[in-house]
Amino acid sequence: MKDNVGRVLGLDVSTKTIGISLFEGDGKLLELTHITPKIKPQPESKLEELFKKVDAFELLITRYIELDIDRVIIEEPLLGSNNVFTVATLLKFNGMISKVVSEVLNVIPEFISSNDSRRYAYPELVQKRKFNKKGEPYSQKEIDKNSAVLFGDYPYDVDKKMLVWEKVSDLEPQIVWEYDKNQKLKKENFDMTDSYTCVRAAMCRDGIWDCNKK
């Protein structure tokens, strides 16, 4: 682990919720939270709503100005949706948030894909597959030929967000998570754990932290 590393802010940006994590340079978690702006009255257009959500985020992020943040890591938006409008909206919002970060904190944000985020943050998740999509076991010869892949030791339909949440929960047992009235984890928790994971991944990828140990 390198010395004299400043604080690091992580963001997982979606148009509904922004997960936020703040770390000391040595890896100590200072904050894990989220902002889920509810704009009232409802704006007439989606673009106006995005602008107002950006304003809400900017108001929140100003309290980080004096915290000596050296790096801001943002998870890249997933572009796999078949809805072109959804993808375009997410890209617009991500760009707006990135610009606010740059102007308010005077830090140019860095981006990391969700795949790299999970791969670098939790290297133990990269394993060879032992079963096919039907759940049938491969022969040892087939296993030996397989390349190690992310979530390779899990069923194809594993809940990846829940698995990441479990990793963060193990690493940070002090966190009080948010539950709904049915005692199920709220979706906002996963935005928070994604923001946590992208910071951990970037710092481990760059050799600043060691993600091979807890």
PyMOL commands that set and color helices and strands:
alter all, ss='L'
color gray80, all
select helices_A, chain A and resi 46-67+84-105+114-121+123-125+140-145+160-171+188-205
alter helices_A, ss='H'
color red, helices_A
select strands_A, chain A and resi 7-13+18-23+29-35+69-75+110-112+126-127+149-150
alter strands_A, ss='S'
color yellow, strands_A
deselect
rebuild
show_as cartoon
